[in-house]
Amino acid sequence: MLYICLFALLTTFSNAHNHFDEWLHKFSIHVNDDSHREHLFQNWFSNDKYIQEVNGHNLTYTLGHNHFSGMNSVEFSGFLNKNNHFVEHMNTDNIFARIVDYSVPDSVNWVEKGAVTPVKDQGQCGSCWSFSTTGALEGAYFITYGELLSFSEQQLVSCDSLRNGGRDHGCNGGLMDNAFQWIEKNDGLCLESDYPYTSGTTMQAGTCDTSCSVVSQSDVQTYTDVKPNSDDDMMAALSQQPVSIAIQADQKDFQLYSSGVFTGDCGTSLDHGVLAVGYGSESGGDYYIVKNSWSDTWGDGGYIKLGRGIQYNNGAGQCGMLMQASFPTV
């Protein structure tokens, strides 16, 4: 009996190593040496067991392996640049609040409407704020002028800094409202193709390049903060255009999210900027559609459906998504 149990254990371990090797290849994970490989495997193996355990409960969402499967919780929190929490910031001069008798549609999907560019990848840089900003600008520009353009995150990361008259911090974080203000002062933003993103691999903000030409009429006329902690106001805002939001994204279930309506543990310590692009309902419940900036290999093609309703964080929204939302007008 001992030999049978030992054989089964060795077989399981061997199979795990085979799947681990497949994971390394699928996500092009770089391995430095044998010690690094073993570290990655231990993290991957622990996450693999966790994925199977959570999926066995038949929740409203499922987990799966992605390019973060080789990280433990501490390493994943470090990836999110945990020292840079989003601070409370409200544009008191321009707060969006739903008109009392305003009727919103049952569902909205700006991806299907053509107002959202393909999912991007911020890489090894705490620049999520810039991707949320460009996503909102891309949506606003499409809705106003009928053309979907991809705007430059790198211009924001390199140029919207304290030393250049901005208020953000490159790879060390920033706020979408600050970035909207910078675009307004800069009279617009350049195209991604004219100022491509490099900080994801260099892990540095880089020097501001002023040689590119901003897109005509891409300057932000104003930006509007959505009334906090209100599903009604968020849905009303989303019925008009995509909305920049801040969330808490450091939980393991978020790290390994794959599909479905995410209703798992998720607090309100905001640490990540993303883009809300719609809302709807399915058998798993009501949800918001959120575009992330971790490439299309994370989540559901780069997206996540966050649970919608008053039950999440006492009305602050799943992962705190209703706490700090805003959108630009061009």
Rosetta blueprint (number, residue, H / E / L):
1 M L
2 L H
3 Y H
4 I H
5 C H
6 L H
7 F H
8 A H
9 L H
10 L H
11 T H
12 T H
13 F H
14 S H
15 N H
16 A H
17 H H
18 N H
19 H H
20 F H
21 D H
22 E H
23 W H
24 L H
25 H H
26 K H
27 F L
28 S L
29 I L
30 H L
31 V L
32 N L
33 D L
34 D H
35 S H
36 H H
37 R H
38 E H
39 H H
40 L H
41 F H
42 Q H
43 N H
44 W H
45 F H
46 S H
47 N H
48 D H
49 K H
50 Y H
51 I H
52 Q H
53 E H
54 V H
55 N H
56 G L
57 H L
58 N L
59 L L
60 T L
61 Y E
62 T E
63 L E
64 G L
65 H L
66 N L
67 H L
68 F L
69 S L
70 G L
71 M L
72 N L
73 S H
74 V H
75 E H
76 F H
77 S H
78 G H
79 F H
80 L L
81 N L
82 K L
83 N L
84 N L
85 H L
86 F L
87 V L
88 E L
89 H L
90 M L
91 N L
92 T L
93 D L
94 N L
95 I E
96 F E
97 A L
98 R L
99 I L
100 V L
101 D L
102 Y L
103 S L
104 V L
105 P L
106 D L
107 S L
108 V E
109 N E
110 W L
111 V L
112 E L
113 K L
114 G L
115 A L
116 V L
117 T L
118 P L
119 V L
120 K L
121 D E
122 Q L
123 G L
124 Q L
125 C L
126 G E
127 S L
128 C H
129 W H
130 S H
131 F H
132 S H
133 T H
134 T H
135 G H
136 A H
137 L H
138 E H
139 G H
140 A H
141 Y H
142 F H
143 I H
144 T H
145 Y H
146 G L
147 E L
148 L L
149 L L
150 S L
151 F E
152 S L
153 E H
154 Q H
155 Q H
156 L H
157 V H
158 S H
159 C H
160 D L
161 S L
162 L H
163 R H
164 N H
165 G L
166 G L
167 R L
168 D L
169 H L
170 G L
171 C L
172 N E
173 G L
174 G L
175 L L
176 M H
177 D H
178 N H
179 A H
180 F H
181 Q H
182 W H
183 I H
184 E H
185 K H
186 N L
187 D L
188 G L
189 L L
190 C L
191 L E
192 E L
193 S L
194 D L
195 Y L
196 P L
197 Y L
198 T L
199 S H
200 G H
201 T H
202 T H
203 M L
204 Q L
205 A L
206 G L
207 T L
208 C L
209 D L
210 T L
211 S L
212 C L
213 S L
214 V L
215 V L
216 S L
217 Q L
218 S L
219 D L
220 V L
221 Q L
222 T E
223 Y E
224 T E
225 D E
226 V E
227 K L
228 P L
229 N L
230 S L
231 D H
232 D H
233 D H
234 M H
235 M H
236 A H
237 A H
238 L H
239 S L
240 Q L
241 Q L
242 P L
243 V E
244 S E
245 I E
246 A E
247 I E
248 Q L
249 A L
250 D L
251 Q L
252 K H
253 D H
254 F H
255 Q H
256 L L
257 Y E
258 S E
259 S E
260 G E
261 V E
262 F E
263 T L
264 G L
265 D L
266 C L
267 G L
268 T L
269 S L
270 L L
271 D L
272 H E
273 G E
274 V E
275 L E
276 A E
277 V E
278 G E
279 Y E
280 G E
281 S E
282 E E
283 S L
284 G L
285 G E
286 D E
287 Y E
288 Y E
289 I E
290 V E
291 K E
292 N L
293 S L
294 W E
295 S L
296 D L
297 T L
298 W L
299 G L
300 D E
301 G L
302 G L
303 Y E
304 I E
305 K E
306 L E
307 G E
308 R L
309 G L
310 I L
311 Q L
312 Y L
313 N H
314 N H
315 G H
316 A L
317 G L
318 Q H
319 C H
320 G H
321 M L
322 L L
323 M L
324 Q L
325 A E
326 S E
327 F E
328 P E
329 T E
330 V L
